[in-house]
Amino acid sequence: MLVRPVGRDQRPWNKGLLIGQKKPLEPKHVWSIRVRLEISRSWRDLVIFNLAIDSKLRACDLVKLRLNDICSGAKVRHRATIVQKKTGRPVQFEITEQSRSSVEAWLPMLGTTGSRYLFPSRLHARPHISTRQYARLVHRWVESIGLESTFYGTHSIRRTKAAQIYRKTGNLRAVQLLLGHSKLESTVRYLGIEVDDALNIAEQIEL
């Protein structure tokens, strides 16, 4: 592969940026962000945050969630299924009581917009918020609790619950299904599992 040299007047695209995997949030971070959103009565952002944690969806799928994806009439479901844009494969996710409560609080306000998308855009040209707008929200959330935003991104939110499930159970297959990965190797790379982690799991299995 040819690598084009950077000229004297050209600024490298990644200068000043941290490249690589973004950190997942810790449980204390999730709690802190959630409390701040509740105190500020940022109901839409609270729903985005809660569903992002629960669903473990990529940003492109999260921003396109529709009412009928998670609701049956006026009732919020306990589980939902969507087809992923990247893979074309369906993936299921749980909707916890905390998320259901925040959605129920958001529905009356959403009803005034007439949108069938859960997160409508304020721009008339767009039916829902963009992935870029969602990324800005994530940076705002982490900064609000004193974290360095350059270490976090939308994939931090996607990885948060998956990382906790793996830490508590060591069940990679379960995490693979929840993330909608077609290959287990993708899940291993995505979680950033090291050799020591793999050996710790292996030591727990006796044949």
Backbone as CSV, one residue per row, in Angstrom:
resi,resn,N_x,N_y,N_z,CA_x,CA_y,CA_z,C_x,C_y,C_z
1,MET,0.845,-1.188,0.000,0.000,0.000,0.000,0.880,1.238,0.000
2,LEU,0.600,2.158,-0.891,1.381,3.387,-0.964,0.940,4.348,0.111
3,VAL,1.903,4.932,0.794,1.613,5.931,1.812,2.092,7.270,1.306
4,ARG,1.184,8.179,1.128,1.544,9.483,0.605,2.240,10.305,1.694
5,PRO,3.435,10.792,1.442,4.137,11.570,2.456,3.406,12.867,2.756
6,VAL,3.515,13.289,4.008,2.872,14.525,4.427,3.790,15.690,4.110
7,GLY,3.289,16.611,3.311,4.092,17.777,2.946,4.257,18.733,4.104
8,ARG,5.142,19.702,3.908,5.424,20.649,4.979,4.181,21.444,5.386
9,ASP,3.313,21.705,4.402,2.141,22.528,4.687,0.905,21.700,5.014
10,GLN,1.090,20.379,5.006,-0.046,19.508,5.293,-0.022,19.068,6.740
11,ARG,-1.188,19.118,7.356,-1.304,18.667,8.747,-1.812,17.227,8.752
12,PRO,-1.093,16.293,9.397,-1.565,14.912,9.462,-2.987,14.868,10.026
13,TRP,-3.849,14.024,9.417,-5.247,13.991,9.842,-5.398,13.606,11.303
14,ASN,-4.427,12.800,11.834,-4.557,12.310,13.200,-3.688,13.054,14.200
15,LYS,-3.138,14.210,13.796,-2.306,14.952,14.730,-3.149,15.457,15.889
16,GLY,-2.701,15.152,17.099,-3.411,15.595,18.286,-4.593,14.736,18.673
17,LEU,-4.850,13.689,17.887,-5.969,12.801,18.185,-5.460,11.478,18.735
18,LEU,-6.251,10.884,19.628,-5.913,9.577,20.168,-6.533,8.518,19.276
19,ILE,-5.683,7.654,18.715,-6.152,6.625,17.797,-6.235,5.295,18.534
20,GLY,-7.278,4.528,18.234,-7.427,3.224,18.870,-8.773,3.119,19.564
21,GLN,-8.945,2.051,20.313,-10.207,1.797,20.965,-10.503,2.825,22.043
22,LYS,-11.761,3.195,22.130,-12.209,4.093,23.182,-12.594,3.277,24.412
23,LYS,-12.372,3.863,25.580,-12.656,3.155,26.823,-14.155,2.987,27.048
24,PRO,-14.555,1.844,27.614,-15.954,1.746,28.054,-16.117,2.548,29.341
25,LEU,-17.330,2.939,29.645,-17.600,3.622,30.905,-17.640,2.600,32.034
26,GLU,-17.280,3.041,33.220,-17.420,2.210,34.410,-18.816,2.435,35.000
27,PRO,-19.311,1.490,35.809,-20.642,1.665,36.406,-20.824,2.999,37.127
28,LYS,-19.781,3.463,37.821,-19.900,4.744,38.536,-20.061,5.904,37.560
29,HIS,-19.466,5.786,36.377,-19.618,6.830,35.365,-21.053,6.846,34.826
30,VAL,-21.593,5.651,34.584,-22.975,5.541,34.088,-23.929,6.185,35.081
31,TRP,-23.736,5.877,36.338,-24.606,6.416,37.389,-24.487,7.940,37.443
32,SER,-23.274,8.461,37.377,-23.054,9.910,37.471,-23.698,10.648,36.304
33,ILE,-23.522,10.128,35.090,-24.125,10.774,33.914,-25.639,10.736,34.012
34,ARG,-26.168,9.590,34.397,-27.621,9.436,34.502,-28.216,10.430,35.504
35,VAL,-27.570,10.571,36.646,-28.060,11.493,37.678,-28.026,12.926,37.173
36,ARG,-26.951,13.305,36.482,-26.846,14.673,35.957,-27.932,14.962,34.926
37,LEU,-28.226,13.985,34.083,-29.271,14.180,33.079,-30.646,14.281,33.733
38,GLU,-30.855,13.505,34.789,-32.129,13.562,35.501,-32.293,14.907,36.204
39,ILE,-31.241,15.373,36.858,-31.302,16.652,37.576,-31.573,17.808,36.616
40,SER,-30.925,17.754,35.442,-31.101,18.827,34.457,-32.388,18.664,33.643
41,ARG,-33.123,17.566,33.898,-34.373,17.276,33.202,-34.181,17.220,31.680
42,SER,-33.046,16.658,31.296,-32.740,16.474,29.872,-33.313,15.131,29.436
43,TRP,-34.641,15.101,29.267,-35.329,13.831,29.077,-34.922,13.125,27.796
44,ARG,-34.797,13.866,26.707,-34.393,13.219,25.457,-33.010,12.594,25.593
45,ASP,-32.058,13.360,26.138,-30.693,12.858,26.292,-30.651,11.660,27.241
46,LEU,-31.502,11.686,28.260,-31.551,10.562,29.202,-32.011,9.295,28.490
47,VAL,-33.003,9.420,27.601,-33.477,8.258,26.841,-32.382,7.758,25.899
48,ILE,-31.715,8.683,25.219,-30.626,8.283,24.324,-29.560,7.528,25.107
49,PHE,-29.162,8.085,26.239,-28.112,7.461,27.056,-28.540,6.084,27.554
50,ASN,-29.734,6.001,28.139,-30.193,4.729,28.704,-30.335,3.649,27.626
51,LEU,-30.930,4.009,26.488,-31.110,3.018,25.430,-29.783,2.657,24.767
52,ALA,-28.857,3.610,24.704,-27.534,3.314,24.141,-26.814,2.283,25.002
53,ILE,-26.915,2.433,26.324,-26.280,1.479,27.244,-26.947,0.111,27.114
54,ASP,-28.272,0.083,27.160,-29.003,-1.188,27.098,-28.818,-1.896,25.756
55,SER,-28.994,-1.142,24.676,-29.050,-1.769,23.350,-27.703,-2.227,22.826
56,LYS,-26.630,-1.533,23.247,-25.291,-1.847,22.745,-25.232,-1.692,21.223
57,LEU,-26.048,-0.785,20.688,-26.113,-0.586,19.245,-25.023,0.357,18.756
58,ARG,-24.650,0.180,17.502,-23.778,1.155,16.852,-24.543,2.473,16.726
59,ALA,-23.802,3.558,16.635,-24.418,4.883,16.564,-25.402,4.974,15.405
60,CYS,-25.043,4.397,14.234,-25.891,4.498,13.040,-27.239,3.826,13.241
61,ASP,-27.289,2.799,14.090,-28.550,2.114,14.373,-29.316,2.790,15.510
62,LEU,-28.593,3.294,16.484,-29.227,3.933,17.635,-30.022,5.168,17.220
63,VAL,-29.411,6.037,16.411,-30.070,7.299,16.063,-31.320,7.079,15.211
64,LYS,-31.434,5.899,14.587,-32.581,5.625,13.711,-33.690,4.839,14.406
65,LEU,-33.580,4.655,15.716,-34.632,3.918,16.415,-35.974,4.611,16.240
66,ARG,-37.003,3.805,15.951,-38.357,4.324,15.800,-39.215,3.913,16.996
67,LEU,-40.313,4.584,17.150,-41.222,4.260,18.241,-41.649,2.799,18.192
68,ASN,-41.997,2.316,16.980,-42.481,0.938,16.891,-41.380,-0.101,17.058
69,ASP,-40.120,0.342,17.137,-39.033,-0.592,17.434,-39.056,-1.020,18.899
70,ILE,-39.502,-0.099,19.761,-39.428,-0.400,21.198,-40.788,-0.334,21.908
71,CYS,-41.810,0.121,21.194,-43.124,0.262,21.812,-44.176,-0.584,21.105
72,SER,-45.105,-1.105,21.892,-46.313,-1.732,21.366,-47.462,-0.820,21.787
73,GLY,-47.912,0.008,20.860,-48.880,1.032,21.232,-48.214,2.057,22.126
74,ALA,-48.782,2.274,23.306,-48.198,3.237,24.257,-47.322,2.537,25.291
75,LYS,-47.176,1.230,25.150,-46.410,0.464,26.140,-45.011,0.158,25.630
76,VAL,-44.017,0.414,26.478,-42.621,0.146,26.120,-42.327,-1.326,26.363
77,ARG,-41.767,-1.978,25.365,-41.463,-3.406,25.479,-40.293,-3.670,26.432
78,HIS,-40.185,-4.915,26.854,-39.058,-5.342,27.689,-37.868,-5.751,26.825
79,ARG,-38.152,-6.125,25.579,-37.097,-6.503,24.635,-37.437,-5.958,23.257
80,ALA,-36.405,-5.752,22.456,-36.617,-5.236,21.101,-35.663,-5.928,20.144
81,THR,-36.013,-5.910,18.875,-35.179,-6.480,17.813,-35.091,-5.484,16.672
82,ILE,-33.873,-5.231,16.197,-33.704,-4.393,15.013,-32.733,-5.072,14.054
83,VAL,-32.770,-4.668,12.814,-31.825,-5.171,11.816,-30.677,-4.171,11.720
84,GLN,-29.458,-4.661,11.909,-28.291,-3.783,11.900,-27.962,-3.300,10.486
85,LYS,-27.633,-2.038,10.385,-27.284,-1.468,9.088,-25.995,-2.082,8.544
86,LYS,-24.998,-2.282,9.392,-23.687,-2.741,8.944,-23.714,-4.174,8.444
87,THR,-24.420,-5.039,9.151,-24.391,-6.471,8.837,-25.651,-6.977,8.151
88,GLY,-26.752,-6.233,8.273,-28.014,-6.714,7.738,-28.616,-7.837,8.565
89,ARG,-28.030,-8.084,9.743,-28.494,-9.164,10.607,-29.303,-8.591,11.767
90,PRO,-30.332,-9.328,12.221,-31.104,-8.841,13.369,-30.327,-9.000,14.669
91,VAL,-30.560,-8.095,15.603,-29.956,-8.198,16.923,-31.016,-7.814,17.948
92,GLN,-31.037,-8.535,19.057,-32.003,-8.262,20.112,-31.319,-7.546,21.268
93,PHE,-32.107,-6.778,22.002,-31.567,-6.163,23.213,-32.671,-5.998,24.250
94,GLU,-32.240,-5.915,25.491,-33.153,-5.749,26.603,-33.431,-4.258,26.830
95,ILE,-34.605,-3.957,27.333,-34.930,-2.586,27.729,-35.237,-2.638,29.216
96,THR,-34.306,-2.165,30.028,-34.432,-2.277,31.473,-35.521,-1.337,31.995
97,GLU,-35.904,-1.571,33.233,-36.946,-0.743,33.854,-36.560,0.732,33.850
98,GLN,-35.281,1.002,34.093,-34.798,2.377,34.102,-34.989,3.033,32.739
99,SER,-34.670,2.290,31.694,-34.843,2.804,30.338,-36.320,2.976,29.995
100,ARG,-37.133,2.008,30.388,-38.570,2.107,30.095,-39.178,3.339,30.754
101,SER,-38.769,3.606,31.987,-39.301,4.773,32.702,-38.913,6.073,32.001
102,SER,-37.675,6.145,31.527,-37.234,7.372,30.855,-37.945,7.543,29.512
103,VAL,-38.179,6.424,28.808,-38.906,6.502,27.534,-40.337,6.975,27.785
104,GLU,-40.974,6.435,28.819,-42.350,6.820,29.135,-42.455,8.302,29.467
105,ALA,-41.415,8.853,30.111,-41.407,10.290,30.425,-41.200,11.131,29.164
106,TRP,-40.502,10.565,28.178,-40.183,11.273,26.954,-41.316,11.234,25.929
107,LEU,-42.143,10.195,25.965,-43.175,9.994,24.950,-44.151,11.175,24.801
108,PRO,-44.657,11.767,25.891,-45.563,12.910,25.717,-44.910,14.074,24.976
109,MET,-43.642,14.342,25.259,-42.931,15.425,24.576,-42.660,15.053,23.123
110,LEU,-42.346,13.793,22.906,-42.102,13.325,21.538,-43.378,13.414,20.710
111,GLY,-44.521,13.152,21.357,-45.802,13.183,20.654,-46.113,14.530,20.046
112,THR,-45.605,15.593,20.651,-45.876,16.942,20.122,-45.133,17.197,18.817
113,THR,-44.110,16.400,18.531,-43.333,16.598,17.299,-43.949,15.868,16.114
114,GLY,-44.759,14.857,16.406,-45.360,14.062,15.337,-44.382,13.106,14.676
115,SER,-43.175,12.953,15.250,-42.157,12.096,14.654,-42.358,10.645,15.049
116,ARG,-42.052,9.742,14.128,-42.062,8.317,14.450,-40.674,7.854,14.872
117,TYR,-39.696,8.747,14.781,-38.355,8.445,15.284,-38.287,8.847,16.753
118,LEU,-37.542,8.075,17.527,-37.411,8.374,18.954,-36.630,9.656,19.202
119,PHE,-35.684,9.939,18.313,-34.823,11.098,18.514,-34.858,12.001,17.281
120,PRO,-35.944,12.739,17.106,-36.072,13.579,15.907,-35.054,14.704,15.898
121,SER,-34.651,15.086,14.694,-33.719,16.196,14.532,-34.482,17.512,14.577
122,ARG,-33.804,18.541,15.036,-34.404,19.875,15.012,-34.263,20.505,13.634
123,LEU,-33.497,19.849,12.764,-33.335,20.337,11.399,-34.396,19.701,10.512
124,HIS,-35.089,20.496,9.738,-36.190,19.989,8.924,-35.705,19.002,7.857
125,ALA,-34.448,19.146,7.450,-33.929,18.280,6.386,-33.625,16.872,6.876
126,ARG,-33.599,16.684,8.179,-33.257,15.374,8.730,-34.383,14.849,9.609
127,PRO,-34.730,13.567,9.443,-35.820,13.015,10.262,-35.391,12.655,11.689
128,HIS,-34.092,12.444,11.884,-33.594,12.062,13.211,-32.210,12.684,13.430
129,ILE,-31.737,12.651,14.663,-30.416,13.211,14.942,-29.355,12.431,14.163
130,SER,-28.249,13.081,13.896,-27.164,12.446,13.140,-26.205,11.744,14.094
131,THR,-25.390,10.870,13.531,-24.366,10.200,14.358,-23.364,11.219,14.888
132,ARG,-23.125,12.273,14.134,-22.203,13.316,14.600,-22.776,14.042,15.809
133,GLN,-24.071,14.305,15.761,-24.709,14.966,16.903,-24.667,14.062,18.128
134,TYR,-24.921,12.767,17.911,-24.839,11.810,19.013,-23.425,11.789,19.597
135,ALA,-22.412,11.821,18.737,-21.020,11.833,19.213,-20.747,13.063,20.072
136,ARG,-21.307,14.213,19.666,-21.128,15.433,20.465,-21.783,15.286,21.835
137,LEU,-22.938,14.634,21.862,-23.606,14.397,23.143,-22.751,13.539,24.065
138,VAL,-22.156,12.490,23.499,-21.309,11.598,24.301,-20.154,12.379,24.915
139,HIS,-19.500,13.216,24.116,-18.390,14.022,24.642,-18.882,14.969,25.733
140,ARG,-20.052,15.533,25.550,-20.607,16.441,26.562,-20.891,15.692,27.855
141,TRP,-21.428,14.478,27.742,-21.744,13.682,28.928,-20.490,13.350,29.728
142,VAL,-19.456,12.867,29.049,-18.264,12.448,29.789,-17.538,13.656,30.392
143,GLU,-17.548,14.759,29.675,-16.921,15.975,30.211,-17.667,16.482,31.440
144,SER,-18.990,16.277,31.470,-19.798,16.781,32.585,-19.462,16.097,33.906
145,ILE,-18.856,14.899,33.836,-18.485,14.205,35.077,-16.969,14.190,35.278
146,GLY,-16.284,15.070,34.548,-14.856,15.254,34.775,-13.935,14.292,34.059
147,LEU,-14.436,13.566,33.057,-13.586,12.654,32.299,-12.988,13.368,31.094
148,GLU,-11.843,12.886,30.627,-11.200,13.439,29.440,-11.910,12.896,28.208
149,SER,-12.585,13.767,27.476,-13.461,13.313,26.392,-12.710,12.639,25.245
150,THR,-11.417,12.943,25.081,-10.670,12.335,23.976,-10.506,10.823,24.158
151,PHE,-10.683,10.335,25.385,-10.553,8.900,25.641,-11.858,8.148,25.370
152,TYR,-12.941,8.887,25.099,-14.258,8.261,24.990,-14.952,8.669,23.692
153,GLY,-15.877,7.817,23.249,-16.639,8.094,22.040,-17.908,7.270,22.039
154,THR,-18.596,7.240,20.898,-19.849,6.491,20.837,-19.636,4.996,21.075
155,HIS,-18.474,4.488,20.673,-18.207,3.063,20.912,-17.967,2.782,22.389
156,SER,-17.614,3.813,23.156,-17.501,3.640,24.605,-18.855,3.236,25.179
157,ILE,-19.908,3.898,24.706,-21.251,3.589,25.191,-21.661,2.193,24.733
158,ARG,-21.377,1.855,23.490,-21.713,0.521,22.959,-20.994,-0.580,23.729
159,ARG,-19.763,-0.323,24.137,-18.954,-1.343,24.803,-19.236,-1.455,26.293
160,THR,-19.885,-0.438,26.892,-19.983,-0.359,28.352,-20.644,-1.579,28.975
161,LYS,-21.850,-1.903,28.561,-22.553,-3.028,29.186,-21.944,-4.358,28.754
162,ALA,-21.496,-4.407,27.493,-20.856,-5.636,27.004,-19.613,-5.967,27.820
163,ALA,-18.827,-4.938,28.140,-17.608,-5.150,28.927,-17.942,-5.658,30.329
164,GLN,-19.010,-5.116,30.929,-19.412,-5.561,32.264,-19.921,-6.993,32.246
165,ILE,-20.673,-7.352,31.207,-21.166,-8.721,31.091,-19.993,-9.692,30.982
166,TYR,-19.004,-9.309,30.170,-17.840,-10.181,30.009,-17.062,-10.309,31.323
167,ARG,-16.853,-9.182,32.001,-16.096,-9.206,33.264,-16.769,-10.078,34.313
168,LYS,-18.100,-10.030,34.349,-18.821,-10.745,35.399,-19.079,-12.209,35.068
169,THR,-19.123,-12.539,33.775,-19.474,-13.911,33.393,-18.384,-14.627,32.600
170,GLY,-17.550,-13.873,31.887,-16.565,-14.498,31.018,-17.196,-15.172,29.806
171,ASN,-18.482,-14.897,29.571,-19.214,-15.574,28.493,-19.102,-14.766,27.206
172,LEU,-18.118,-15.110,26.401,-17.886,-14.387,25.145,-18.999,-14.621,24.133
173,ARG,-19.558,-15.820,24.119,-20.621,-16.137,23.167,-21.842,-15.246,23.417
174,ALA,-22.176,-15.047,24.694,-23.315,-14.186,25.034,-23.055,-12.762,24.562
175,VAL,-21.845,-12.270,24.791,-21.500,-10.914,24.379,-21.533,-10.802,22.863
176,GLN,-21.055,-11.837,22.187,-21.073,-11.850,20.717,-22.501,-11.684,20.196
177,LEU,-23.430,-12.423,20.778,-24.825,-12.348,20.348,-25.419,-10.974,20.626
178,LEU,-25.102,-10.423,21.782,-25.657,-9.126,22.170,-25.120,-7.982,21.311
179,LEU,-23.871,-8.109,20.872,-23.280,-7.082,20.022,-23.620,-7.288,18.550
180,GLY,-24.127,-8.474,18.235,-24.490,-8.754,16.847,-23.305,-9.043,15.961
181,HIS,-22.200,-9.533,16.551,-21.025,-9.884,15.754,-21.231,-11.246,15.099
182,SER,-20.784,-11.389,13.862,-20.907,-12.680,13.187,-19.795,-13.637,13.603
183,LYS,-18.653,-13.098,14.022,-17.517,-13.938,14.411,-17.083,-13.634,15.841
184,LEU,-16.734,-14.695,16.561,-16.282,-14.526,17.940,-14.994,-13.713,17.988
185,GLU,-14.155,-13.855,16.953,-12.893,-13.104,16.913,-13.139,-11.596,16.923
186,SER,-14.233,-11.183,16.304,-14.579,-9.757,16.291,-14.896,-9.273,17.701
187,THR,-15.581,-10.112,18.473,-15.929,-9.763,19.848,-14.683,-9.672,20.707
188,VAL,-13.767,-10.603,20.510,-12.502,-10.597,21.261,-11.746,-9.304,20.999
189,ARG,-11.642,-8.927,19.721,-10.941,-7.688,19.375,-11.681,-6.463,19.916
190,TYR,-13.000,-6.504,19.810,-13.795,-5.346,20.217,-13.686,-5.078,21.708
191,LEU,-13.674,-6.150,22.497,-13.565,-5.987,23.944,-12.133,-5.735,24.388
192,GLY,-11.189,-5.919,23.474,-9.789,-5.720,23.834,-9.297,-6.772,24.803
193,ILE,-9.762,-7.998,24.621,-9.386,-9.085,25.529,-7.927,-9.458,25.320
194,GLU,-7.208,-9.529,26.403,-5.792,-9.876,26.355,-5.608,-11.363,26.639
195,VAL,-4.389,-11.833,26.424,-4.077,-13.247,26.645,-4.336,-13.642,28.097
196,ASP,-4.005,-12.761,29.032,-4.232,-13.071,30.450,-5.713,-13.294,30.738
197,ASP,-6.571,-12.494,30.107,-8.010,-12.675,30.298,-8.437,-14.041,29.789
198,ALA,-7.947,-14.400,28.606,-8.305,-15.684,28.011,-7.828,-16.838,28.895
199,LEU,-6.615,-16.726,29.420,-6.091,-17.789,30.284,-6.885,-17.893,31.586
200,ASN,-7.303,-16.766,32.138,-8.117,-16.792,33.361,-9.418,-17.539,33.131
201,ILE,-10.021,-17.331,31.961,-11.248,-18.056,31.629,-10.944,-19.543,31.482
202,ALA,-9.850,-19.860,30.783,-9.486,-21.266,30.534,-9.228,-21.997,31.850
203,GLU,-8.631,-21.308,32.825,-8.309,-21.948,34.110,-9.555,-22.304,34.906
204,GLN,-10.686,-21.667,34.559,-11.926,-21.949,35.274,-12.665,-23.166,34.716
205,ILE,-12.157,-23.651,33.581,-12.812,-24.792,32.925,-12.022,-26.068,33.175
206,GLU,-12.700,-27.054,33.773,-12.057,-28.338,34.033,-12.736,-29.402,33.175
207,LEU,-11.916,-30.235,32.543,-12.453,-31.315,31.690,-12.176,-32.673,32.340
